[in-house]
């Protein structure tokens, strides 16, 4: 639950960039699209991320009658997701290592448009995730008390 808001923020910012690029915004068109492999992988990562989180949330908050099926789906989608995410991270690691610190380092932060908004957005999403995490803590005890699932 802690990660739900930051992941939604990341997806939202990605969809924003995607939309701005394909709607022809000059500042987004100048940079150009990501490499073809990453453009093909992107939708797969999004669908798998939603599937992993959705099955996990249903496991935590849904009826116990769905537990066995959801646990299987959660594990299966996680295994495929981790592979897709590894490729995704590798495809962005150099750009991320070069650009991300500019938002956070005091000497460069003022030179980067939107750095403050991004920092506050990330902080707010983590704070909201903490609140969600605290709210679901009472659900964890009964879930664990149900014991292991036998297939």
N, CA, C and O atoms as a GROMACS GRO file, in nm:
protein
  604
    1UNK      N    1   0.084  -0.119   0.000
    1UNK     CA    2   0.000   0.000   0.000
    1UNK      C    3   0.088   0.126   0.000
    1UNK      O    4   0.050   0.229  -0.055
    2UNK      N    5   0.205   0.114   0.062
    2UNK     CA    6   0.298   0.227   0.064
    2UNK      C    7   0.335   0.269  -0.078
    2UNK      O    8   0.353   0.388  -0.105
    3UNK      N    9   0.348   0.174  -0.167
    3UNK     CA   10   0.394   0.205  -0.303
    3UNK      C   11   0.284   0.247  -0.399
    3UNK      O   12   0.314   0.298  -0.507
    4UNK      N   13   0.159   0.227  -0.364
    4UNK     CA   14   0.050   0.260  -0.457
    4UNK      C   15   0.054   0.406  -0.502
    4UNK      O   16   0.056   0.430  -0.623
    5UNK      N   17   0.057   0.505  -0.411
    5UNK     CA   18   0.059   0.643  -0.460
    5UNK      C   19   0.184   0.679  -0.542
    5UNK      O   20   0.169   0.743  -0.646
    6UNK      N   21   0.307   0.640  -0.501
    6UNK     CA   22   0.421   0.672  -0.588
    6UNK      C   23   0.412   0.606  -0.726
    6UNK      O   24   0.451   0.667  -0.826
    7UNK      N   25   0.362   0.484  -0.731
    7UNK     CA   26   0.348   0.417  -0.861
    7UNK      C   27   0.243   0.488  -0.946
    7UNK      O   28   0.262   0.505  -1.067
    8UNK      N   29   0.133   0.528  -0.886
    8UNK     CA   30   0.032   0.604  -0.960
    8UNK      C   31   0.087   0.738  -1.008
    8UNK      O   32   0.056   0.782  -1.119
    9UNK      N   33   0.169   0.803  -0.927
    9UNK     CA   34   0.233   0.928  -0.967
    9UNK      C   35   0.324   0.904  -1.087
    9UNK      O   36   0.322   0.981  -1.183
   10UNK      N   37   0.404   0.800  -1.082
   10UNK     CA   38   0.495   0.768  -1.193
   10UNK      C   39   0.417   0.738  -1.320
   10UNK      O   40   0.451   0.787  -1.427
   11UNK      N   41   0.312   0.659  -1.308
   11UNK     CA   42   0.230   0.629  -1.427
   11UNK      C   43   0.165   0.756  -1.481
   11UNK      O   44   0.159   0.777  -1.602
   12UNK      N   45   0.116   0.839  -1.391
   12UNK     CA   46   0.053   0.964  -1.435
   12UNK      C   47   0.151   1.054  -1.509
   12UNK      O   48   0.116   1.112  -1.612
   13UNK      N   49   0.273   1.066  -1.457
   13UNK     CA   50   0.371   1.151  -1.524
   13UNK      C   51   0.413   1.092  -1.658
   13UNK      O   52   0.438   1.165  -1.754
   14UNK      N   53   0.419   0.960  -1.666
   14UNK     CA   54   0.452   0.895  -1.793
   14UNK      C   55   0.340   0.915  -1.895
   14UNK      O   56   0.367   0.946  -2.011
   15UNK      N   57   0.216   0.898  -1.852
   15UNK     CA   58   0.103   0.922  -1.944
   15UNK      C   59   0.099   1.068  -1.988
   15UNK      O   60   0.064   1.097  -2.102
   16UNK      N   61   0.134   1.159  -1.898
   16UNK     CA   62   0.139   1.302  -1.933
   16UNK      C   63   0.240   1.326  -2.046
   16UNK      O   64   0.210   1.390  -2.146
   17UNK      N   65   0.362   1.272  -2.027
   17UNK     CA   66   0.466   1.289  -2.130
   17UNK      C   67   0.423   1.223  -2.260
   17UNK      O   68   0.442   1.280  -2.368
   18UNK      N   69   0.365   1.106  -2.251
   18UNK     CA   70   0.317   1.033  -2.370
   18UNK      C   71   0.214   1.118  -2.445
   18UNK      O   72   0.224   1.136  -2.566
   19UNK      N   73   0.116   1.169  -2.371
   19UNK     CA   74   0.012   1.251  -2.432
   19UNK      C   75   0.067   1.379  -2.494
   19UNK      O   76   0.030   1.415  -2.605
   20UNK      N   77   0.155   1.446  -2.420
   20UNK     CA   78   0.212   1.572  -2.470
   20UNK      C   79   0.293   1.546  -2.598
   20UNK      O   80   0.287   1.625  -2.693
   21UNK      N   81   0.368   1.437  -2.601
   21UNK     CA   82   0.447   1.405  -2.720
   21UNK      C   83   0.356   1.380  -2.840
   21UNK      O   84   0.375   1.439  -2.946
   22UNK      N   85   0.257   1.292  -2.823
   22UNK     CA   86   0.172   1.254  -2.936
   22UNK      C   87   0.072   1.362  -2.975
   22UNK      O   88   0.016   1.358  -3.084
   23UNK      N   89   0.048   1.460  -2.886
   23UNK     CA   90  -0.036   1.574  -2.923
   23UNK      C   91   0.047   1.686  -2.987
   23UNK      O   92  -0.008   1.789  -3.025
   24UNK      N   93   0.177   1.665  -2.999
   24UNK     CA   94   0.263   1.756  -3.074
   24UNK      C   95   0.322   1.872  -2.996
   24UNK      O   96   0.367   1.968  -3.058
   25UNK      N   97   0.326   1.867  -2.864
   25UNK     CA   98   0.387   1.976  -2.786
   25UNK      C   99   0.536   1.987  -2.823
   25UNK      O  100   0.610   1.890  -2.809
   26UNK      N  101   0.579   2.104  -2.870
   26UNK     CA  102   0.717   2.119  -2.920
   26UNK      C  103   0.826   2.077  -2.821
   26UNK      O  104   0.924   2.014  -2.860
   27UNK      N  105   0.809   2.112  -2.692
   27UNK     CA  106   0.913   2.077  -2.595
   27UNK      C  107   0.928   1.927  -2.576
   27UNK      O  108   1.035   1.879  -2.538
   28UNK      N  109   0.822   1.852  -2.601
   28UNK     CA  110   0.827   1.706  -2.591
   28UNK      C  111   0.870   1.645  -2.723
   28UNK      O  112   0.937   1.542  -2.723
   29UNK      N  113   0.833   1.705  -2.834
   29UNK     CA  114   0.871   1.654  -2.966
   29UNK      C  115   1.021   1.669  -2.991
   29UNK      O  116   1.081   1.584  -3.056
   30UNK      N  117   1.082   1.776  -2.939
   30UNK     CA  118   1.226   1.799  -2.958
   30UNK      C  119   1.309   1.683  -2.903
   30UNK      O  120   1.406   1.641  -2.966
   31UNK      N  121   1.270   1.633  -2.788
   31UNK     CA  122   1.345   1.522  -2.727
   31UNK      C  123   1.328   1.394  -2.808
   31UNK      O  124   1.418   1.310  -2.812
   32UNK      N  125   1.213   1.378  -2.870
   32UNK     CA  126   1.187   1.258  -2.949
   32UNK      C  127   1.134   1.144  -2.864
   32UNK      O  128   1.132   1.153  -2.741
   33UNK      N  129   1.093   1.037  -2.929
   33UNK     CA  130   1.038   0.922  -2.856
   33UNK      C  131   1.150   0.837  -2.796
   33UNK      O  132   1.265   0.847  -2.837
   34UNK      N  133   1.114   0.754  -2.700
   34UNK     CA  134   1.213   0.657  -2.650
   34UNK      C  135   1.248   0.558  -2.761
   34UNK      O  136   1.178   0.550  -2.862
   35UNK      N  137   1.356   0.482  -2.743
   35UNK     CA  138   1.388   0.378  -2.842
   35UNK      C  139   1.270   0.281  -2.860
   35UNK      O  140   1.190   0.262  -2.769
   36UNK      N  141   1.262   0.222  -2.978
   36UNK     CA  142   1.149   0.134  -3.013
   36UNK      C  143   1.127   0.023  -2.910
   36UNK      O  144   1.013  -0.005  -2.872
   37UNK      N  145   1.234  -0.039  -2.864
   37UNK     CA  146   1.219  -0.147  -2.765
   37UNK      C  147   1.150  -0.101  -2.638
   37UNK      O  148   1.064  -0.171  -2.584
   38UNK      N  149   1.186   0.016  -2.591
   38UNK     CA  150   1.123   0.069  -2.470
   38UNK      C  151   0.979   0.111  -2.496
   38UNK      O  152   0.894   0.099  -2.408
   39UNK      N  153   0.950   0.161  -2.617
   39UNK     CA  154   0.811   0.196  -2.651
   39UNK      C  155   0.723   0.072  -2.655
   39UNK      O  156   0.606   0.078  -2.617
   40UNK      N  157   0.778  -0.040  -2.700
   40UNK     CA  158   0.702  -0.165  -2.704
   40UNK      C  159   0.688  -0.225  -2.564
   40UNK      O  160   0.585  -0.285  -2.531
   41UNK      N  161   0.791  -0.210  -2.484
   41UNK     CA  162   0.790  -0.267  -2.348
   41UNK      C  163   0.701  -0.188  -2.253
   41UNK      O  164   0.645  -0.245  -2.160
   42UNK      N  165   0.689  -0.057  -2.275
   42UNK     CA  166   0.614   0.030  -2.184
   42UNK      C  167   0.475  -0.018  -2.149
   42UNK      O  168   0.442  -0.033  -2.031
   43UNK      N  169   0.390  -0.044  -2.249
   43UNK     CA  170   0.254  -0.090  -2.217
   43UNK      C  171   0.252  -0.223  -2.140
   43UNK      O  172   0.164  -0.246  -2.057
   44UNK      N  173   0.348  -0.309  -2.168
   44UNK     CA  174   0.356  -0.437  -2.097
   44UNK      C  175   0.389  -0.413  -1.950
   44UNK      O  176   0.329  -0.474  -1.861
   45UNK      N  177   0.483  -0.322  -1.924
   45UNK     CA  178   0.520  -0.289  -1.786
   45UNK      C  179   0.400  -0.230  -1.712
   45UNK      O  180   0.375  -0.264  -1.596
   46UNK      N  181   0.327  -0.142  -1.779
   46UNK     CA  182   0.210  -0.079  -1.715
   46UNK      C  183   0.105  -0.184  -1.680
   46UNK      O  184   0.057  -0.187  -1.567
   47UNK      N  185   0.070  -0.270  -1.774
   47UNK     CA  186  -0.033  -0.372  -1.749
   47UNK      C  187   0.011  -0.467  -1.638
   47UNK      O  188  -0.069  -0.501  -1.551
   48UNK      N  189   0.136  -0.509  -1.642
   48UNK     CA  190   0.184  -0.600  -1.538
   48UNK      C  191   0.190  -0.533  -1.401
   48UNK      O  192   0.160  -0.595  -1.300
   49UNK      N  193   0.230  -0.406  -1.398
   49UNK     CA  194   0.234  -0.333  -1.271
   49UNK      C  195   0.094  -0.323  -1.211
   49UNK      O  196   0.075  -0.347  -1.092
   50UNK      N  197  -0.002  -0.287  -1.294
   50UNK     CA  198  -0.141  -0.279  -1.246
   50UNK      C  199  -0.187  -0.416  -1.197
   50UNK      O  200  -0.253  -0.426  -1.094
   51UNK      N  201  -0.152  -0.522  -1.269
   51UNK     CA  202  -0.193  -0.657  -1.230
   51UNK      C  203  -0.131  -0.698  -1.097
   51UNK      O  204  -0.200  -0.754  -1.011
   52UNK      N  205  -0.003  -0.670  -1.077
   52UNK     CA  206   0.064  -0.707  -0.951
   52UNK      C  207  -0.001  -0.631  -0.835
   52UNK      O  208  -0.031  -0.690  -0.731
   53UNK      N  209  -0.022  -0.501  -0.853
   53UNK     CA  210  -0.081  -0.424  -0.744
   53UNK      C  211  -0.227  -0.462  -0.720
   53UNK      O  212  -0.269  -0.474  -0.605
   54UNK      N  213  -0.302  -0.480  -0.826
   54UNK     CA  214  -0.444  -0.514  -0.810
   54UNK      C  215  -0.462  -0.649  -0.740
   54UNK      O  216  -0.544  -0.661  -0.649
   55UNK      N  217  -0.384  -0.749  -0.782
   55UNK     CA  218  -0.397  -0.880  -0.716
   55UNK      C  219  -0.351  -0.872  -0.571
   55UNK      O  220  -0.409  -0.938  -0.484
   56UNK      N  221  -0.249  -0.794  -0.543
   56UNK     CA  222  -0.203  -0.778  -0.405
   56UNK      C  223  -0.307  -0.709  -0.318
   56UNK      O  224  -0.328  -0.747  -0.203
   57UNK      N  225  -0.373  -0.608  -0.373
   57UNK     CA  226  -0.476  -0.537  -0.297
   57UNK      C  227  -0.597  -0.626  -0.273
   57UNK      O  228  -0.656  -0.625  -0.165
   58UNK      N  229  -0.634  -0.704  -0.374
   58UNK     CA  230  -0.746  -0.798  -0.356
   58UNK      C  231  -0.709  -0.903  -0.252
   58UNK      O  232  -0.793  -0.943  -0.170
   59UNK      N  233  -0.584  -0.949  -0.254
   59UNK     CA  234  -0.540  -1.043  -0.151
   59UNK      C  235  -0.556  -0.985  -0.012
   59UNK      O  236  -0.599  -1.054   0.081
   60UNK      N  237  -0.523  -0.859   0.002
   60UNK     CA  238  -0.527  -0.795   0.133
   60UNK      C  239  -0.668  -0.757   0.176
   60UNK      O  240  -0.706  -0.776   0.292
   61UNK      N  241  -0.745  -0.704   0.083
   61UNK     CA  242  -0.875  -0.647   0.120
   61UNK      C  243  -0.996  -0.726   0.072
   61UNK      O  244  -1.108  -0.705   0.119
   62UNK      N  245  -0.973  -0.818  -0.020
   62UNK     CA  246  -1.085  -0.893  -0.078
   62UNK      C  247  -1.131  -1.008   0.010
   62UNK      O  248  -1.074  -1.034   0.116
   63UNK      N  249  -1.234  -1.076  -0.036
   63UNK     CA  250  -1.287  -1.189   0.041
   63UNK      C  251  -1.188  -1.306   0.043
   63UNK      O  252  -1.115  -1.329  -0.054
   64UNK      N  253  -1.188  -1.378   0.152
   64UNK     CA  254  -1.095  -1.491   0.165
   64UNK      C  255  -1.124  -1.601   0.063
   64UNK      O  256  -1.036  -1.682   0.033
   65UNK      N  257  -1.246  -1.604   0.008
   65UNK     CA  258  -1.279  -1.705  -0.093
   65UNK      C  259  -1.196  -1.688  -0.220
   65UNK      O  260  -1.181  -1.782  -0.297
   66UNK      N  261  -1.142  -1.569  -0.243
   66UNK     CA  262  -1.059  -1.542  -0.362
   66UNK      C  263  -0.910  -1.560  -0.334
   66UNK      O  264  -0.828  -1.545  -0.425
   67UNK      N  265  -0.876  -1.591  -0.212
   67UNK     CA  266  -0.735  -1.589  -0.171
   67UNK      C  267  -0.648  -1.682  -0.254
   67UNK      O  268  -0.541  -1.640  -0.298
   68UNK      N  269  -0.688  -1.803  -0.275
   68UNK     CA  270  -0.604  -1.900  -0.347
   68UNK      C  271  -0.580  -1.856  -0.492
   68UNK      O  272  -0.467  -1.858  -0.540
   69UNK      N  273  -0.687  -1.816  -0.560
   69UNK     CA  274  -0.674  -1.772  -0.699
   69UNK      C  275  -0.591  -1.644  -0.709
   69UNK      O  276  -0.506  -1.632  -0.798
   70UNK      N  277  -0.615  -1.550  -0.621
   70UNK     CA  278  -0.543  -1.422  -0.625
   70UNK      C  279  -0.395  -1.442  -0.593
   70UNK      O  280  -0.310  -1.376  -0.653
   71UNK      N  281  -0.365  -1.530  -0.499
   71UNK     CA  282  -0.226  -1.555  -0.465
   71UNK      C  283  -0.152  -1.615  -0.584
   71UNK      O  284  -0.038  -1.576  -0.612
   72UNK      N  285  -0.214  -1.707  -0.654
   72UNK     CA  286  -0.153  -1.764  -0.774
   72UNK      C  287  -0.131  -1.655  -0.880
   72UNK      O  288  -0.022  -1.644  -0.936
   73UNK      N  289  -0.234  -1.574  -0.906
   73UNK     CA  290  -0.221  -1.466  -1.006
   73UNK      C  291  -0.117  -1.363  -0.962
   73UNK      O  292  -0.040  -1.313  -1.045
   74UNK      N  293  -0.114  -1.332  -0.835
   74UNK     CA  294  -0.018  -1.235  -0.783
   74UNK      C  295   0.125  -1.285  -0.805
   74UNK      O  296   0.211  -1.211  -0.853
   75UNK      N  297   0.150  -1.410  -0.770
   75UNK     CA  298   0.284  -1.467  -0.788
   75UNK      C  299   0.322  -1.475  -0.936
   75UNK      O  300   0.434  -1.440  -0.973
   76UNK      N  301   0.230  -1.521  -1.019
   76UNK     CA  302   0.259  -1.536  -1.162
   76UNK      C  303   0.286  -1.401  -1.228
   76UNK      O  304   0.382  -1.386  -1.304
   77UNK      N  305   0.201  -1.302  -1.199
   77UNK     CA  306   0.223  -1.171  -1.262
   77UNK      C  307   0.350  -1.106  -1.208
   77UNK      O  308   0.419  -1.035  -1.281
   78UNK      N  309   0.382  -1.130  -1.081
   78UNK     CA  310   0.506  -1.074  -1.026
   78UNK      C  311   0.628  -1.130  -1.097
   78UNK      O  312   0.721  -1.055  -1.128
   79UNK      N  313   0.629  -1.260  -1.124
   79UNK     CA  314   0.744  -1.322  -1.191
   79UNK      C  315   0.763  -1.262  -1.330
   79UNK      O  316   0.876  -1.230  -1.368
   80UNK      N  317   0.657  -1.245  -1.406
   80UNK     CA  318   0.668  -1.186  -1.539
   80UNK      C  319   0.702  -1.037  -1.526
   80UNK      O  320   0.784  -0.985  -1.603
   81UNK      N  321   0.641  -0.968  -1.429
   81UNK     CA  322   0.666  -0.825  -1.408
   81UNK      C  323   0.813  -0.799  -1.376
   81UNK      O  324   0.870  -0.702  -1.427
   82UNK      N  325   0.876  -0.882  -1.292
   82UNK     CA  326   1.014  -0.856  -1.252
   82UNK      C  327   1.107  -0.862  -1.373
   82UNK      O  328   1.203  -0.786  -1.381
   83UNK      N  329   1.079  -0.953  -1.466
   83UNK     CA  330   1.159  -0.961  -1.588
   83UNK      C  331   1.140  -0.838  -1.676
   83UNK      O  332   1.237  -0.779  -1.724
   84UNK      N  333   1.014  -0.800  -1.697
   84UNK     CA  334   0.985  -0.682  -1.778
   84UNK      C  335   1.041  -0.556  -1.713
   84UNK      O  336   1.096  -0.469  -1.782
   85UNK      N  337   1.029  -0.545  -1.582
   85UNK     CA  338   1.079  -0.427  -1.511
   85UNK      C  339   1.231  -0.421  -1.516
   85UNK      O  340   1.288  -0.312  -1.527
   86UNK      N  341   1.298  -0.535  -1.509
   86UNK     CA  342   1.444  -0.536  -1.519
   86UNK      C  343   1.488  -0.480  -1.654
   86UNK      O  344   1.580  -0.399  -1.661
   87UNK      N  345   1.422  -0.523  -1.762
   87UNK     CA  346   1.454  -0.469  -1.894
   87UNK      C  347   1.425  -0.319  -1.902
   87UNK      O  348   1.502  -0.243  -1.959
   88UNK      N  349   1.312  -0.279  -1.844
   88UNK     CA  350   1.273  -0.138  -1.843
   88UNK      C  351   1.378  -0.053  -1.770
   88UNK      O  352   1.420   0.051  -1.820
   89UNK      N  353   1.419  -0.098  -1.652
   89UNK     CA  354   1.518  -0.024  -1.573
   89UNK      C  355   1.650  -0.017  -1.648
   89UNK      O  356   1.712   0.089  -1.656
   90UNK      N  357   1.694  -0.129  -1.704
   90UNK     CA  358   1.820  -0.128  -1.780
   90UNK      C  359   1.814  -0.032  -1.898
   90UNK      O  360   1.913   0.032  -1.932
   91UNK      N  361   1.696  -0.022  -1.961
   91UNK     CA  362   1.680   0.067  -2.075
   91UNK      C  363   1.685   0.215  -2.038
   91UNK      O  364   1.710   0.300  -2.123
   92UNK      N  365   1.661   0.246  -1.911
   92UNK     CA  366   1.658   0.386  -1.866
   92UNK      C  367   1.770   0.422  -1.769
   92UNK      O  368   1.779   0.537  -1.727
   93UNK      N  369   1.854   0.328  -1.732
   93UNK     CA  370   1.948   0.350  -1.622
   93UNK      C  371   2.046   0.464  -1.651
   93UNK      O  372   2.076   0.542  -1.561
   94UNK      N  373   2.096   0.476  -1.771
   94UNK     CA  374   2.194   0.582  -1.800
   94UNK      C  375   2.130   0.720  -1.795
   94UNK      O  376   2.185   0.812  -1.734
   95UNK      N  377   2.013   0.736  -1.860
   95UNK     CA  378   1.944   0.865  -1.854
   95UNK      C  379   1.904   0.901  -1.711
   95UNK      O  380   1.918   1.016  -1.670
   96UNK      N  381   1.856   0.803  -1.638
   96UNK     CA  382   1.813   0.828  -1.500
   96UNK      C  383   1.931   0.869  -1.413
   96UNK      O  384   1.920   0.963  -1.334
   97UNK      N  385   2.044   0.801  -1.427
   97UNK     CA  386   2.163   0.834  -1.348
   97UNK      C  387   2.213   0.975  -1.381
   97UNK      O  388   2.270   1.043  -1.296
   98UNK      N  389   2.193   1.017  -1.504
   98UNK     CA  390   2.239   1.149  -1.547
   98UNK      C  391   2.142   1.260  -1.506
   98UNK      O  392   2.185   1.368  -1.464
   99UNK      N  393   2.011   1.234  -1.517
   99UNK     CA  394   1.912   1.339  -1.497
   99UNK      C  395   1.855   1.350  -1.356
   99UNK      O  396   1.836   1.460  -1.305
  100UNK      N  397   1.827   1.238  -1.292
  100UNK     CA  398   1.758   1.239  -1.163
  100UNK      C  399   1.828   1.319  -1.054
  100UNK      O  400   1.762   1.392  -0.981
  101UNK      N  401   1.960   1.310  -1.041
  101UNK     CA  402   2.025   1.386  -0.934
  101UNK      C  403   2.008   1.538  -0.950
  101UNK      O  404   2.016   1.611  -0.851
  102UNK      N  405   1.986   1.585  -1.071
  102UNK     CA  406   1.974   1.730  -1.093
  102UNK      C  407   1.856   1.789  -1.015
  102UNK      O  408   1.861   1.905  -0.975
  103UNK      N  409   1.750   1.712  -0.995
  103UNK     CA  410   1.635   1.760  -0.917
  103UNK      C  411   1.667   1.772  -0.769
  103UNK      O  412   1.603   1.850  -0.699
  104UNK      N  413   1.763   1.697  -0.720
  104UNK     CA  414   1.784   1.684  -0.576
  104UNK      C  415   1.911   1.750  -0.524
  104UNK      O  416   1.920   1.782  -0.406
  105UNK      N  417   2.009   1.771  -0.612
  105UNK     CA  418   2.134   1.834  -0.566
  105UNK      C  419   2.116   1.985  -0.556
  105UNK      O  420   2.068   2.048  -0.650
  106UNK      N  421   2.154   2.044  -0.442
  106UNK     CA  422   2.132   2.188  -0.423
  106UNK      C  423   2.193   2.274  -0.533
  106UNK      O  424   2.135   2.377  -0.569
  107UNK      N  425   2.309   2.236  -0.588
  107UNK     CA  426   2.373   2.321  -0.687
  107UNK      C  427   2.304   2.319  -0.823
  107UNK      O  428   2.323   2.411  -0.903
  108UNK      N  429   2.223   2.217  -0.851
  108UNK     CA  430   2.156   2.209  -0.982
  108UNK      C  431   2.005   2.223  -0.974
  108UNK      O  432   1.940   2.249  -1.076
  109UNK      N  433   1.948   2.206  -0.856
  109UNK     CA  434   1.802   2.203  -0.841
  109UNK      C  435   1.736   2.329  -0.898
  109UNK      O  436   1.632   2.319  -0.963
  110UNK      N  437   1.795   2.446  -0.875
  110UNK     CA  438   1.734   2.571  -0.921
  110UNK      C  439   1.741   2.587  -1.073
  110UNK      O  440   1.669   2.669  -1.130
  111UNK      N  441   1.827   2.510  -1.139
  111UNK     CA  442   1.842   2.518  -1.284
  111UNK      C  443   1.741   2.430  -1.358
  111UNK      O  444   1.727   2.441  -1.480
  112UNK      N  445   1.672   2.346  -1.286
  112UNK     CA  446   1.583   2.247  -1.349
  112UNK      C  447   1.437   2.291  -1.331
  112UNK      O  448   1.388   2.301  -1.219
  113UNK      N  449   1.370   2.315  -1.444
  113UNK     CA  450   1.229   2.353  -1.438
  113UNK      C  451   1.146   2.241  -1.374
  113UNK      O  452   1.160   2.125  -1.411
  114UNK      N  453   1.063   2.276  -1.279
  114UNK     CA  454   0.971   2.181  -1.218
  114UNK      C  455   1.030   2.094  -1.108
  114UNK      O  456   0.961   2.006  -1.056
  115UNK      N  457   1.158   2.117  -1.071
  115UNK     CA  458   1.221   2.031  -0.970
  115UNK      C  459   1.146   2.036  -0.838
  115UNK      O  460   1.122   1.932  -0.776
  116UNK      N  461   1.108   2.154  -0.795
  116UNK     CA  462   1.038   2.167  -0.667
  116UNK      C  463   0.904   2.095  -0.670
  116UNK      O  464   0.868   2.026  -0.574
  117UNK      N  465   0.829   2.112  -0.779
  117UNK     CA  466   0.700   2.043  -0.792
  117UNK      C  467   0.719   1.892  -0.788
  117UNK      O  468   0.642   1.821  -0.724
  118UNK      N  469   0.821   1.841  -0.857
  118UNK     CA  470   0.847   1.696  -0.856
  118UNK      C  471   0.883   1.649  -0.715
  118UNK      O  472   0.835   1.545  -0.671
  119UNK      N  473   0.967   1.725  -0.645
  119UNK     CA  474   1.005   1.686  -0.509
  119UNK      C  475   0.883   1.680  -0.417
  119UNK      O  476   0.865   1.583  -0.344
  120UNK      N  477   0.801   1.783  -0.422
  120UNK     CA  478   0.682   1.785  -0.337
  120UNK      C  479   0.584   1.676  -0.377
  120UNK      O  480   0.518   1.617  -0.291
  121UNK      N  481   0.572   1.648  -0.505
  121UNK     CA  482   0.482   1.541  -0.551
  121UNK      C  483   0.528   1.404  -0.500
  121UNK      O  484   0.447   1.324  -0.454
  122UNK      N  485   0.657   1.379  -0.509
  122UNK     CA  486   0.711   1.252  -0.460
  122UNK      C  487   0.690   1.243  -0.309
  122UNK      O  488   0.646   1.140  -0.258
  123UNK      N  489   0.723   1.350  -0.236
  123UNK     CA  490   0.706   1.349  -0.090
  123UNK      C  491   0.560   1.327  -0.052
  123UNK      O  492   0.531   1.250   0.040
  124UNK      N  493   0.469   1.395  -0.121
  124UNK     CA  494   0.326   1.379  -0.091
  124UNK      C  495   0.278   1.238  -0.122
  124UNK      O  496   0.197   1.182  -0.047
  125UNK      N  497   0.327   1.179  -0.231
  125UNK     CA  498   0.284   1.043  -0.265
  125UNK      C  499   0.335   0.942  -0.163
  125UNK      O  500   0.264   0.848  -0.128
  126UNK      N  501   0.457   0.961  -0.114
  126UNK     CA  502   0.510   0.872  -0.010
  126UNK      C  503   0.432   0.890   0.120
  126UNK      O  504   0.401   0.792   0.188
  127UNK      N  505   0.401   1.015   0.155
  127UNK     CA  506   0.322   1.040   0.277
  127UNK      C  507   0.185   0.975   0.266
  127UNK      O  508   0.138   0.913   0.362
  128UNK      N  509   0.121   0.989   0.151
  128UNK     CA  510  -0.009   0.924   0.131
  128UNK      C  511   0.004   0.773   0.139
  128UNK      O  512  -0.083   0.705   0.195
  129UNK      N  513   0.112   0.719   0.084
  129UNK     CA  514   0.137   0.575   0.094
  129UNK      C  515   0.153   0.530   0.239
  129UNK      O  516   0.104   0.423   0.277
  130UNK      N  517   0.221   0.610   0.319
  130UNK     CA  518   0.235   0.578   0.462
  130UNK      C  519   0.098   0.574   0.530
  130UNK      O  520   0.070   0.486   0.611
  131UNK      N  521   0.014   0.672   0.497
  131UNK     CA  522  -0.122   0.674   0.554
  131UNK      C  523  -0.198   0.548   0.513
  131UNK      O  524  -0.262   0.484   0.596
  132UNK      N  525  -0.192   0.513   0.384
  132UNK     CA  526  -0.261   0.392   0.338
  132UNK      C  527  -0.206   0.268   0.409
  132UNK      O  528  -0.281   0.179   0.450
  133UNK      N  529  -0.074   0.263   0.424
  133UNK     CA  530  -0.013   0.150   0.493
  133UNK      C  531  -0.062   0.137   0.636
  133UNK      O  532  -0.095   0.027   0.681
  134UNK      N  533  -0.066   0.248   0.705
  134UNK     CA  534  -0.114   0.247   0.844
  134UNK      C  535  -0.260   0.203   0.850
  134UNK      O  536  -0.300   0.129   0.939
  135UNK      N  537  -0.340   0.250   0.754
  135UNK     CA  538  -0.483   0.216   0.753
  135UNK      C  539  -0.507   0.066   0.731
  135UNK      O  540  -0.607   0.013   0.780
  136UNK      N  541  -0.419  -0.001   0.658
  136UNK     CA  542  -0.442  -0.143   0.631
  136UNK      C  543  -0.371  -0.236   0.729
  136UNK      O  544  -0.389  -0.358   0.723
  137UNK      N  545  -0.292  -0.181   0.820
  137UNK     CA  546  -0.223  -0.267   0.917
  137UNK      C  547  -0.320  -0.360   0.990
  137UNK      O  548  -0.287  -0.477   1.009
  138UNK      N  549  -0.439  -0.314   1.032
  138UNK     CA  550  -0.531  -0.407   1.099
  138UNK      C  551  -0.574  -0.526   1.010
  138UNK      O  552  -0.615  -0.629   1.063
  139UNK      N  553  -0.564  -0.512   0.880
  139UNK     CA  554  -0.601  -0.621   0.789
  139UNK      C  555  -0.495  -0.730   0.781
  139UNK      O  556  -0.524  -0.841   0.738
  140UNK      N  557  -0.373  -0.700   0.821
  140UNK     CA  558  -0.263  -0.795   0.805
  140UNK      C  559  -0.273  -0.911   0.904
  140UNK      O  560  -0.254  -1.026   0.866
  141UNK      N  561  -0.304  -0.880   1.030
  141UNK     CA  562  -0.312  -0.985   1.132
  141UNK      C  563  -0.408  -1.096   1.095
  141UNK      O  564  -0.369  -1.213   1.095
  142UNK      N  565  -0.535  -1.064   1.062
  142UNK     CA  566  -0.629  -1.170   1.024
  142UNK      C  567  -0.584  -1.246   0.899
  142UNK      O  568  -0.607  -1.366   0.888
  143UNK      N  569  -0.519  -1.177   0.805
  143UNK     CA  570  -0.474  -1.242   0.683
  143UNK      C  571  -0.367  -1.345   0.714
  143UNK      O  572  -0.370  -1.457   0.662
  144UNK      N  573  -0.273  -1.307   0.801
  144UNK     CA  574  -0.167  -1.401   0.840
  144UNK      C  575  -0.222  -1.514   0.926
  144UNK      O  576  -0.173  -1.627   0.918
  145UNK      N  577  -0.322  -1.485   1.009
  145UNK     CA  578  -0.380  -1.586   1.097
  145UNK      C  579  -0.454  -1.695   1.019
  145UNK      O  580  -0.478  -1.804   1.071
  146UNK      N  581  -0.489  -1.666   0.894
  146UNK     CA  582  -0.561  -1.764   0.812
  146UNK      C  583  -0.473  -1.884   0.779
  146UNK      O  584  -0.522  -1.990   0.741
  147UNK      N  585  -0.342  -1.866   0.792
  147UNK     CA  586  -0.250  -1.978   0.769
  147UNK      C  587  -0.217  -1.996   0.622
  147UNK      O  588  -0.267  -1.924   0.536
  148UNK      N  589  -0.130  -2.093   0.596
  148UNK     CA  590  -0.084  -2.116   0.458
  148UNK      C  591  -0.196  -2.173   0.371
  148UNK      O  592  -0.291  -2.236   0.418
  149UNK      N  593  -0.181  -2.148   0.243
  149UNK     CA  594  -0.276  -2.201   0.146
  149UNK      C  595  -0.219  -2.333   0.094
  149UNK      O  596  -0.102  -2.341   0.058
  150UNK      N  597  -0.303  -2.434   0.090
  150UNK     CA  598  -0.262  -2.564   0.035
  150UNK      C  599  -0.337  -2.587  -0.095
  150UNK      O  600  -0.459  -2.576  -0.102
  151UNK      N  601  -0.260  -2.619  -0.198
  151UNK     CA  602  -0.322  -2.641  -0.330
  151UNK      C  603  -0.351  -2.787  -0.351
  151UNK      O  604  -0.402  -2.826  -0.456
   0.00000   0.00000   0.00000
